[in-house]
Amino acid sequence: MASFLSFFLISSLTLAANLVSTTGETLESDFLHNKKEKLTHFRVYWHDIVSGQDPTSVSIINPPKNYVNATFFGLMRMIDNPLTLAPGLSSKMVGRAQGFYAATSKEEIGLLMAMNFAILDGKYNGSTITVFGRNLVLDKVREMPVIGGSGLFRFARGYVEARTHEFNLKTGNAVVEYNCYVLHY
């Protein structure tokens, strides 16, 4: 039995190594058509609406009822938040922030943010950037990395700076200004 297991394991590893070596592809140097890298800056306002009849942020995981913590540790929310040109929700919507955030700190109000900014207007319509990082909500300015993108933001990298514009203690709704600095081709 041990020899069969060894044979099976070695055969599987050999097959996996062959698949990796035969499916890898080297791209030609003109893959990007000699495009120059650009830096794009844009500002949007992120509207996290947790109250009312049509919230854009819903709780999907709550901490256990017997666990009381002022940092909301363990809370997770799924989002489909509007991105607008100005702080007012009635301002022109230019995209959606889709993803989730989770309270990941027991010591401070710190979130793990994982979201795509899906642009729905203008030159970048149909393109996305992906933001993934730590957000210490009570800091005046929070910086998070841009780890990728799609469409005109393919091969994107960069960062965003988040600043709370408004937070309503009664409703829990927030408006956050995002300045996005994106390197792309």
Contact map, one row per residue, 1 for C-alpha under 8 A:
11111000000000000000000000000000000000000000000000000000000000000000000000000000000000000000000000000000000000000000000000000000000000000000000000000000000000000000000000000000000000000
11111100000000000000000000000000000000000000000000000000000000000000000000000000000000000000000000000000000000000000000000000000000000000000000000000000000000000000000000000000000000000
11111110000000000000000000000000000000000000000000000000000000000000000000000000000000000000000000000000000000000000000000000000000000000000000000000000000000000000000000000000000000000
11111111000000000000000000000000000000000000000000000000000000000000000000000000000000000000000000000000000000000000000000000000000000000000000000000000000000000000000000000000000000000
11111111100000000000000000000000000000000000000000000000000000000000000000000000000000000000000000000000000000000000000000000000000000000000000000000000000000000000000000000000000000000
01111111110000000000000000000000000000000000000000000000000000000000000000000000000000000000000000000000000000000000000000000000000000000000000000000000000000000000000000000000000000000
00111111111000000000000000000000000000000000000000000000000000000000000000000000000000000000000000000000000000000000000000000000000000000000000000000000000000000000000000000000000000000
00011111111100000000000000000000000000000000000000000000000000000000000000000000000000000000000000000000000000000000000000000000000000000000000000000000000000000000000000000000000000000
00001111111110000000000000000000000000000000000000000000000000000000000000000000000000000000000000000000000000000000000000000000000000000000000000000000000000000000000000000000000000000
00000111111111000000000000000000000000000000000000000000000000000000000000000000000000000000000000000000000000000000000000000000000000000000000000000000000000000000000000000000000000000
00000011111111100000000000000000000000000000000000000000000000000000000000000000000000000000000000000000000000000000000000000000000000000000000000000000000000000000000000000000000000000
00000001111111110000000000000000000000000000000000000000000000000000000000000000000000000000000000000000000000000000000000000000000000000000000000000000000000000000000000000000000000000
00000000111111111000000000000000000000000000000000000000000000000000000000000000000000000000000000000000000000000000000000000000000000000000000000000000000000000000000000000000000000000
00000000011111111100000000000000000000000000000000000000000000000000000000000000000000000000000000000000000000000000000000000000000000000000000000000000000000000000000000000000000000000
00000000001111111110000000000000000000000000000000000000000000000000000000000000000000000000000000000000000000000000000000000000000000000000000000000000000000000000000000000000000000000
00000000000111111111000000000000000000000000000000000000000000000000000000000000000000000000000000000000000000000000000000000000000000000000000000000000000000000000000000000000000000000
00000000000011111111100000000000000000000000000000000000000000000000000000000000000000000000000000000000000000000000000000000000000000000000000000000000000000000000000000000000000000000
00000000000001111111110000000000000000000000000000000000000000000000000000000000000000000000000000000000000000000000000000000000000000000000000000000000000000000000000000000000000000000
00000000000000111111111000000000000000000000000000000000000000000000000000000000000000000000000000000000000000000000000000000000000000000000000000000000000000000000000000000000000000000
00000000000000011111111100000000000000000000000000000000000000000000000000000000000000000000000000000000000000000000000000000000000000000000000000000000000000000000000000000000000000000
00000000000000001111111100000000000000000000000000000000000000000000000000000000000000000000000000000000000000000000000000000000000000000000000000000000000000000000000000000000000000000
00000000000000000111111100000000000000000000000000000000000000000000000000000000000000000000000000000000000000000000000000000000000000000000000000000000000000000000000000000000000000000
00000000000000000011111110000000000000000000000000000000000000000000000000000000000000000000000000000000000000000000000000000000000000000000000000000000000000000000000000000000000000000
00000000000000000001111111000000000000000000000000000000000000000000000000000000000000000000000000000000000000000000000000000000000000000000000000000000000000000000000000000000000000000
00000000000000000000001111100000000000000000000000000000000000000000000000000000000000000000000000000000000000000000000000000000000000000000000000000000000000000000000000000000000000000
00000000000000000000000111110000000000000000000000000000000000000000000000000000000000000000000000000000000000000000000000000000000000000000000000000000000000000000000000000000000000000
00000000000000000000000011111010000000000000000000000000000000000000000000000000000000000000000000000000000000000000000000000000000000000000000000000000000000000000000000000000000000000
00000000000000000000000001111110000000000000000000000000000000000000000000000000000000000000000000000000000000000000000000000000000000000000000000000000000000000000000000000000000000000
00000000000000000000000000111111000000000000000000000000000000000000000000000000000000000000000000000000000000000000000000000000000000000000000000000000000000000000000000000000000000000
00000000000000000000000000011111110000000000000000000000000000000000000000000000000000000000000000000000000000000000000000000000000000000000000000000000000000000000000000000000000000000
00000000000000000000000000111111110000000000000000000000000000000000000000000000000000000000000000000000000000000000000000000000000000000000000000000000000000000000000000000000000000000
00000000000000000000000000001111111000000000000000000000000000000000000000000000000000000000000000000000000000000000000000000000000000000000000000000000000000000000000000000000000000001
00000000000000000000000000000111111000000000000000000000000000000000000000000000000000000000000000000000000000000000000000000000000000000000000000000000000000000000000000000000000000000
00000000000000000000000000000111111100000000000000000000000000000000000000000000000000000000000000000000000000000000000000000000000000000000000000000000000000000000000000000000000000000
00000000000000000000000000000001111110000000000000000000000000000000000000000000000000000000000000000000000000000000000000000000000000000000000000000000000000000000000000000000000000001
00000000000000000000000000000000011111000000000000000000000000000000000000000000000000000000000000000000000000000000000000000000000000000000000000000000000000000000000000000000000000001
00000000000000000000000000000000001111100000000000000000000000000000000000000000000000000000000000000000000000000000000000000000000000000000000000000000000000000000000000000000000000111
00000000000000000000000000000000000111110000000000000000000000000000000000000000000000000000000000000000000000000000000000000000000000000000000000000000000000000000000000000000000000111
00000000000000000000000000000000000011111000000000000000000000000000000000000000000000000000000000000000000000000000000000000000000000000000000000000000000000000000000000000000000011110
00000000000000000000000000000000000001111100000000000000000000000000000000000000000000000000000000000000000000000000000000000000000000000000000000000000000000000000000000000000000111110
00000000000000000000000000000000000000111110000000000000000000000000000000000000000000000000000000000000000000000000000000000000000000000000000000000000000000000000000000000000001111000
00000000000000000000000000000000000000011111000000000000000000000000000000000000000000000000000000000000000000000000000000000000000000000000000000000000000000000000000000000000001110000
00000000000000000000000000000000000000001111100000000000000000000000000000000000000010000000000000000000000000000000000000000000000000000000000000000000000000000000000000000000111100000
00000000000000000000000000000000000000000111110000000000000000000000000000000000001111000000000000000000000000000000000000000000000000000000000000000000000000000000000000000000111000000
00000000000000000000000000000000000000000011111000000000000000000000000000000000011111100000000000000000000000000000000000000000000000000000000000000000000000000000000000000011110000000
00000000000000000000000000000000000000000001111100000000000000000000000000000000111100000000000010000000000000000000000000000000000000000000000000000000000000000000000000000111110000000
00000000000000000000000000000000000000000000111110000000000000000000000000000000111000001000000000000000000000000000000000000000000000000000000000000000000000000000000000001111000000000
00000000000000000000000000000000000000000000011111000001100000000000000000000010110000000000000000000000000000000000000000000000000000000000000000000000000000000000000000001110000000000
00000000000000000000000000000000000000000000001111110011100000000000000000000000100000000000000000000000000000000000000000000000000000000000000000000000000000000000000000011100000000000
00000000000000000000000000000000000000000000000111110011110000000000000000000000000000000000000000000000000000000000000000000000000000000000000000000000000000000000000000111000000000000
00000000000000000000000000000000000000000000000011111110000000000000000000000000000000000000000000000000000000000000000000000000000000000000000000000000000000000000000000111000000000000
00000000000000000000000000000000000000000000000011111110000000000000000000000000000000000000000000000000000000000000000000000000000000000000000000000000000000000000000000000000000000000
00000000000000000000000000000000000000000000000000111110000000000000000000000000000000000000000000000000000000000000000000000000000000000000000000000000000000000000000000000000000000000
00000000000000000000000000000000000000000000000000111111000000000000000000000000000000000000000000000000000000000000000000000000000000000000000000000000000000000000000000000000000000000
00000000000000000000000000000000000000000000000011111111110000000000000000000000000000000000000000000000000000000000000000000000000000000000000000000000000000000000000000000000000000000
00000000000000000000000000000000000000000000000111000111110000000000000000000011110000000000000000000000000000000000000000000000000000000000000000000000000000000000000000000000000000000
00000000000000000000000000000000000000000000000111000011111000000000000000001111100000000000000000000000000000000000000000000000000000000000000000000000000000000000000000000000000000000
00000000000000000000000000000000000000000000000001000011111100000000000000001110000000000000000000000000000000000000000000000000000000000000000000000000000000000000000000000000000000000
00000000000000000000000000000000000000000000000000000000111111000000000000111100000000000000000000000000000000000000000000000000000000000000000000000000000000000000000000000000000000000
00000000000000000000000000000000000000000000000000000000011111000000000000111100000000000000000000000000000000000000000000000000000000000000000000000000000000000000000000000000000000000
00000000000000000000000000000000000000000000000000000000001111100000000001111000000000000000000000000000000000000000000000000000000000000000000000000000000000000000000000000000000000000
00000000000000000000000000000000000000000000000000000000001111110000000001110000000000000000000000000000000000000000000000000000000000000000000000000000000000000000000000000000000000000
00000000000000000000000000000000000000000000000000000000000011111010000111100000000000000000000000000000000000000000000000000000000000000000000000000000000000000000000000000000000000000
00000000000000000000000000000000000000000000000000000000000001111110000000000000000000000000000000000000000000000000000000000000000000000000000000000000000000000000000000000000000000000
00000000000000000000000000000000000000000000000000000000000000111111000000000000000000000000000000000000000000000000000000000000000000000000000000000000000000000000000000000000000000000
00000000000000000000000000000000000000000000000000000000000000011111000000000000000000000000000000000000000000000000000000000000000000000000000000000000000000000000000000000000000000000
00000000000000000000000000000000000000000000000000000000000000111111100000000000000000000000000000000000000000000000000000000000000000000000000000000000000000000000000000000000000000000
00000000000000000000000000000000000000000000000000000000000000001111110100000000000000000000000000000000000000000000000000000000000000000000000000000000000000000000000000000000000000000
00000000000000000000000000000000000000000000000000000000000000000011111110000000000000000000000000000000010000000000000000000000000000000000000000000000000000000000000000000000000000000
00000000000000000000000000000000000000000000000000000000000000000001111110000000000000000000000000000000000000000000000000000000000000000000000000000000000000000000000000000000000000000
00000000000000000000000000000000000000000000000000000000000000000000111110000000000000000000000000000010111111000000000000000000000000000000000000000000000000000000000000000000000000000
00000000000000000000000000000000000000000000000000000000000000100001111111100000000000000000000000000010010010000000000000000000000000000000000000000000000000000000000000000000000000000
00000000000000000000000000000000000000000000000000000000000000100000111111100000000000000000000000000111110010000000000000000000000000000000000000000000000000000000000000000000000000000
00000000000000000000000000000000000000000000000000000000000011100000000111110000000000000000000000000111000000000000000000000000000000000000000000000000000000000000000000000000000000000
00000000000000000000000000000000000000000000000000000000001111100000000111111000000000000000000000000110000000000000000000000000000000000000000000000000000000000000000000000000000000000
00000000000000000000000000000000000000000000000000000000001111000000000001111100000000000000000000011110000000000000000000000000000000000000000000000000000000000000000000000000000000000
00000000000000000000000000000000000000000000000000000000111110000000000000111110000000000000000000011100000000000000000000000000000000000000000000000000000000000000000000000000000000000
00000000000000000000000000000000000000000000000000000000111100000000000000011111000000000000000001111000000000000000000000000000000000000000000000000000000000000000000000000000000000000
00000000000000000000000000000000000000000000000100000001110000000000000000001111100000000000000011111000000000000000000000000000000000000000000000000000000000000000000000000000000000000
00000000000000000000000000000000000000000000000000000001100000000000000000000111110000000000000111100000000000000000000000000000000000000000000000000000000000000000000000000000000000000
00000000000000000000000000000000000000000000011110000001100000000000000000000011111000000000000111000000000000000000000000000000000000000000000000000000000000000000000000000000000000000
00000000000000000000000000000000000000000000111100000001000000000000000000000001111100000000111110000000000000000000000000000000000000000000000000000000000000000000000000000000000000000
00000000000000000000000000000000000000000001111000000000000000000000000000000000111110000000111110000000000000000000000000000000000000000000000000000000000000000000000000000000000000000
00000000000000000000000000000000000000000001110000000000000000000000000000000000011111111011111000000000000000000000000000000000000000000000000000000000000000000000000000000000000000000
00000000000000000000000000000000000000000011100000000000000000000000000000000000001111100011110000000000000000000000000000000000000000000000000000000000000000000000000000000000000000000
00000000000000000000000000000000000000000001100000000000000000000000000000000000000111111011000000000000000000000000000000000000000000000000000000000000000000000000000000000000000000000
00000000000000000000000000000000000000000000100000000000000000000000000000000000000111111010000000000000000000000000000000000000000000000000000000000000000000000000100000000010100000000
00000000000000000000000000000000000000000000000000000000000000000000000000000000000101111110000000000000000000000000000000000000000000000000000000000000000000000000000000000000000000000
00000000000000000000000000000000000000000000001000000000000000000000000000000000000101111111000000000000000000000000000000000000000000000000000000000000000000000000000000000000000000000
00000000000000000000000000000000000000000000000000000000000000000000000000000000000000011111000000000000000000000000000000000000000000000000000000000000000000000000000000000000000000000
00000000000000000000000000000000000000000000000000000000000000000000000000000000000111111111100000000000000000000000000000000000000000000000000000000000000000000000000000000000000000000
00000000000000000000000000000000000000000000000000000000000000000000000000000000000111001111110000000000000000000000000000000000000000000000000000000000000000000000000000000000000000000
00000000000000000000000000000000000000000000000000000000000000000000000000000000011110000011111000000000000000000000000000000000000000000000000000000000000000000000000000000000000000000
00000000000000000000000000000000000000000000000000000000000000000000000000000000011110000001111100000000000000000000001111000000000000000000000000000000000000000000000000000000000000000
00000000000000000000000000000000000000000000000000000000000000000000000000000000011100000000111110000000000000000000111110000000000000000000000000000000000000000000000000000000000000000
00000000000000000000000000000000000000000000000000000000000000000000000000000001111000000000011111000000000000000001111100000000000000000000000000000000000000000000000000000000000000000
00000000000000000000000000000000000000000000010000000000000000000000000000000011111000000000001111100000000000000011110000000000000000000000000000000000000000000000000000000000000000000
00000000000000000000000000000000000000000000000000000000000000000000000000000111100000000000000111110000000000000011110000000000000000000000000000000000000000000000000000000000000000000
00000000000000000000000000000000000000000000000000000000000000000000000000000111000000000000000011111000000000001111000000000000000000000000000000000000000000000000000000000000000000000
00000000000000000000000000000000000000000000000000000000000000000000000000011110000000000000000001111100000000001110000000000000000000000000000000000000000000000000000000000000000000000
00000000000000000000000000000000000000000000000000000000000000000000000000011110000000000000000000111110000000111110000000000000000000000000000000000000000000000000000000000000000000000
00000000000000000000000000000000000000000000000000000000000000000000000011111000000000000000000000011111000000111000000000000000000000000000000000000000000000000000000000000000000000000
00000000000000000000000000000000000000000000000000000000000000000000001111110000000000000000000000001111100011110000000000000000000000000000000000000000000000000000000000000000000000000
00000000000000000000000000000000000000000000000000000000000000000000000011000000000000000000000000000111110001110000000000000000000000000000000000000000000000000000000000000000000000000
00000000000000000000000000000000000000000000000000000000000000000000001010000000000000000000000000000011111111100000000000000000000000000000000000000000000000000000000000000000000000000
00000000000000000000000000000000000000000000000000000000000000000000101110000000000000000000000000000001111110000000000000000000000000000000000000000000000000000000000000000000000000000
00000000000000000000000000000000000000000000000000000000000000000000001000000000000000000000000000000000111110000000000000000000000000000000000000000000000000000000000000000000000000000
00000000000000000000000000000000000000000000000000000000000000000000001000000000000000000000000000000000111111000000000000000000000000010000000000000000000000000000000000000000000000000
00000000000000000000000000000000000000000000000000000000000000000000001110000000000000000000000000000010111111100000000000000000000000011100000000000000000000000000000000000000000000000
00000000000000000000000000000000000000000000000000000000000000000000001000000000000000000000000000000011100111110000000000000000000001111000000000000000000000000000000000000000000000000
00000000000000000000000000000000000000000000000000000000000000000000000000000000000000000000000000001111100011111000000000000000000001111000000000000000000000000000000000000000000000000
00000000000000000000000000000000000000000000000000000000000000000000000000000000000000000000000000001111000001111100000000000000000111100000000000000000000000000000000000000000000000000
00000000000000000000000000000000000000000000000000000000000000000000000000000000000000000000000000111100000000111110000000000000001111100000000000000000000000000000000000000000000000000
00000000000000000000000000000000000000000000000000000000000000000000000000000000000000000000000000111000000000011111000000000000011110000000000000000000000000000000000000000000000000000
00000000000000000000000000000000000000000000000000000000000000000000000000000000000000000000000011111000000000001111100000000000011100000000000000000000000000000000000000000000000000000
00000000000000000000000000000000000000000000000000000000000000000000000000000000000000000000000111100000000000000111110000000001111000000000000000000000000000000000000000000000000000000
00000000000000000000000000000000000000000000000000000000000000000000000000000000000000000000001111000000000000000011111000000001111000000000000000000000000000000000000000000000000000000
00000000000000000000000000000000000000000000000000000000000000000000000000000000000000000000001111000000000000000001111100000111100000000000000000000000000000000000000000000000000000000
00000000000000000000000000000000000000000000000000000000000000000000000000000000000000000000011100000000000000000000111110011111000000000000000000000000000000000000000000000000000000000
00000000000000000000000000000000000000000000000000000000000000000000000000000000000000000000011100000000000000000000011111011110000000000000000000000000000000000000000000000000000000000
00000000000000000000000000000000000000000000000000000000000000000000000000000000000000000000011000000000000000000000001111111100000000000000000000000000000000000000000000000000000000000
00000000000000000000000000000000000000000000000000000000000000000000000000000000000000000000010000000000000000000000000111111000000000000000000000000000000000000000000000000000000000000
00000000000000000000000000000000000000000000000000000000000000000000000000000000000000000000000000000000000000000000000011111000000000000000000000000000000000000000000000000000000000000
00000000000000000000000000000000000000000000000000000000000000000000000000000000000000000000000000000000000000000000001111111110000000000000000000000011000000000000000000000000000000000
00000000000000000000000000000000000000000000000000000000000000000000000000000000000000000000000000000000000000000000001111111110000000000000000000000000000000000000000000000000000000000
00000000000000000000000000000000000000000000000000000000000000000000000000000000000000000000000000000000000000000000011110011111000000000000000000000010000000000000000000000000000000000
00000000000000000000000000000000000000000000000000000000000000000000000000000000000000000000000000000000000000000000011100011111100000000000000000001111100000000000000000000000000000000
00000000000000000000000000000000000000000000000000000000000000000000000000000000000000000000000000000000000000000001111000000111110000000000000000001110100000000000000000000000000000000
00000000000000000000000000000000000000000000000000000000000000000000000000000000000000000000000000000000000000000001110000000011111000000000000001111100100100000000000000000000000000000
00000000000000000000000000000000000000000000000000000000000000000000000000000000000000000000000000000000000000000111100000000001111100000000000001111000000000000000000000000000000000000
00000000000000000000000000000000000000000000000000000000000000000000000000000000000000000000000000000000000000001111100000000000111110000000000111110000000000110000000000000000000000000
00000000000000000000000000000000000000000000000000000000000000000000000000000000000000000000000000000000000000011110000000000000011111000000000111100000000000000000000000000000000000000
00000000000000000000000000000000000000000000000000000000000000000000000000000000000000000000000000000000000000011100000000000000001111100000000110000000000000000000000000000000000000000
00000000000000000000000000000000000000000000000000000000000000000000000000000000000000000000000000000000000001111000000000000000000111110000001100000000000000000000000000000000000000000
00000000000000000000000000000000000000000000000000000000000000000000000000000000000000000000000000000000000001111000000000000000000011111000011100000000000000000000000000000000000000000
00000000000000000000000000000000000000000000000000000000000000000000000000000000000000000000000000000000000111100000000000000000000001111110010000000000000000000000000000000000000000000
00000000000000000000000000000000000000000000000000000000000000000000000000000000000000000000000000000000000011100000000000000000000000111111010000000000000000000000000000000000000000000
00000000000000000000000000000000000000000000000000000000000000000000000000000000000000000000000000000000000010000000000000000000000000011111000000000000000000000000000000000000000000000
00000000000000000000000000000000000000000000000000000000000000000000000000000000000000000000000000000000000000000000000000000000000000011111110000000000000000000000000000000000000000000
00000000000000000000000000000000000000000000000000000000000000000000000000000000000000000000000000000000000000000000000000000000000000001111110000000000000000000011000000000000000000000
00000000000000000000000000000000000000000000000000000000000000000000000000000000000000000000000000000000000000000000000000000000000000000011111000000000000000001111000000000000000000000
00000000000000000000000000000000000000000000000000000000000000000000000000000000000000000000000000000000000000000000000000000000000000111011111100000000000000001110000000000000000000000
00000000000000000000000000000000000000000000000000000000000000000000000000000000000000000000000000000000000000000000000000000000000001100000111110000000000000111100000000000000000000000
00000000000000000000000000000000000000000000000000000000000000000000000000000000000000000000000000000000000000000000000000000000001111100000011111000000000000111000000000000000000000000
00000000000000000000000000000000000000000000000000000000000000000000000000000000000000000000000000000000000000000000000000000000001110000000001111100000000011110000000000000000000000000
00000000000000000000000000000000000000000000000000000000000000000000000000000000000000000000000000000000000000000000000000000000111100000000000111110000000111110000000000000000000001000
00000000000000000000000000000000000000000000000000000000000000000000000000000000000000000000000000000000000000000000000000000000111100000000000011111000000111000000000000000000000000000
00000000000000000000000000000000000000000000000000000000000000000000000000000000000000000000000000000000000000000000000000000000111000000000000001111100111110000000000000000000000000000
00000000000000000000000000000000000000000000000000000000000000000000000000000000000000000000000000000000000000000000000000000011110000000000000000111110111110000000000000000000000000000
00000000000000000000000000000000000000000000000000000000000000000000000000000000000000000000000000000000000000000000000000000011100000000000000000011111111100000000000000000000000000000
00000000000000000000000000000000000000000000000000000000000000000000000000000000000000000000000000000000000000000000000000010111000000000000000000001111110000000000000000000000000000000
00000000000000000000000000000000000000000000000000000000000000000000000000000000000000000000000000000000000000000000000000010010000000000000000000000111110000000000000000000000000000011
00000000000000000000000000000000000000000000000000000000000000000000000000000000000000000000000000000000000000000000000000000011100000000000000000011111111100000000000000000000000001011
00000000000000000000000000000000000000000000000000000000000000000000000000000000000000000000000000000000000000000000000000000000000000000000000000011111111100000000000000000000000000011
00000000000000000000000000000000000000000000000000000000000000000000000000000000000000000000000000000000000000000000000000000000000000000000000000011100111110000000000000000000000000011
00000000000000000000000000000000000000000000000000000000000000000000000000000000000000000000000000000000000000000000000000000000100000000000000001111100111111000000000000000000000001111
00000000000000000000000000000000000000000000000000000000000000000000000000000000000000000000000000000000000000000000000000000000000000000000000011111000001111100000000000000000000001110
00000000000000000000000000000000000000000000000000000000000000000000000000000000000000000000000000000000000000000000000000000000000000000000000011100000000111110000000000000000000111100
00000000000000000000000000000000000000000000000000000000000000000000000000000000000000000000000000000000000000000000000000000000001000000000001111000000000011111000000000000000000111000
00000000000000000000000000000000000000000000000000000000000000000000000000000000000000000000000000000000000000000000000000000000001000000000001111000000000001111100000000000000011110000
00000000000000000000000000000000000000000000000000000000000000000000000000000000000000000000000000000000000000000000000000000000000000000000111100000000000000111110000000000000111100000
00000000000000000000000000000000000000000000000000000000000000000000000000000000000000000000000000000000000000000000000000000000000000000000111000000000000000011111000000000001111000000
00000000000000000000000000000000000000000000000000000000000000000000000000000000000000000000000000000000000000000000000000000000000000000001110000000000000000001111100000000001110000000
00000000000000000000000000000000000000000000000000000000000000000000000000000000000000000000000000000000000000000000000000000000000000000001100000000000000000000111111000000111100000000
00000000000000000000000000000000000000000000000000000000000000000000000000000000000000100000000000000000000000000000000000000000000000000000000000000000000000000011111000000111100000000
00000000000000000000000000000000000000000000000000000000000000000000000000000000000000000000000000000000000000000000000000000000000000000000000000000000000000000001111100000111000000000
00000000000000000000000000000000000000000000000000000000000000000000000000000000000000000000000000000000000000000000000000000000000000000000000000000000000000000001111110011110000000000
00000000000000000000000000000000000000000000000000000000000000000000000000000000000000000000000000000000000000000000000000000000000000000000000000000000000000000000011111111100000000000
00000000000000000000000000000000000000000000000000000000000000000000000000000000000000000000000000000000000000000000000000000000000000000000000000000000000000000000001111111000000000000
00000000000000000000000000000000000000000000000000000000000000000000000000000000000000000000000000000000000000000000000000000000000000000000000000000000000000000000000111110000000000000
00000000000000000000000000000000000000000000000001100000000000000000000000000000000000000000000000000000000000000000000000000000000000000000000000000000000000000000000111111000000000000
00000000000000000000000000000000000000000000000011100000000000000000000000000000000000000000000000000000000000000000000000000000000000000000000000000000000000000000001111111100000000000
00000000000000000000000000000000000000000000001111100000000000000000000000000000000000000000000000000000000000000000000000000000000000000000000000000000000000000000001110111110000000000
00000000000000000000000000000000000000000000011110000000000000000000000000000000000000000000000000000000000000000000000000000000000000000000000000000000000000000001111100011111000000000
00000000000000000000000000000000000000000000111100000000000000000000000000000000000000100000000000000000000000000000000000000000000000000000000000000000000000000001111000001111100000000
00000000000000000000000000000000000000000000111000000000000000000000000000000000000000000000000000000000000000000000000000000000000000000000000000000000000000000111110000000111110000000
00000000000000000000000000000000000000000011110000000000000000000000000000000000000000100000000000000000000000000000000000000000000000000000000000000000000000001111100000000011111000000
00000000000000000000000000000000000000000011110000000000000000000000000000000000000000000000000000000000000000000000000000000000000000000000000000000000000000011110000000000001111100000
00000000000000000000000000000000000000001111000000000000000000000000000000000000000000000000000000000000000000000000000000000000000000000000000000000000000000011100000000000000111110000
00000000000000000000000000000000000000011110000000000000000000000000000000000000000000000000000000000000000000000000000000000000000000000000000000000000000001111000000000000000011111000
00000000000000000000000000000000000000111100000000000000000000000000000000000000000000000000000000000000000000000000000000000000000000000000000000000000000001110000000000000000001111100
00000000000000000000000000000000000000111000000000000000000000000000000000000000000000000000000000000000000000000000000000000000000000000000000001000000100111100000000000000000000111110
00000000000000000000000000000000000011110000000000000000000000000000000000000000000000000000000000000000000000000000000000000000000000000000000000000000000111000000000000000000000011111
00000000000000000000000000000000000011110000000000000000000000000000000000000000000000000000000000000000000000000000000000000000000000000000000000000001111110000000000000000000000001111
00000000000000000000000000000001001111000000000000000000000000000000000000000000000000000000000000000000000000000000000000000000000000000000000000000001111100000000000000000000000000111
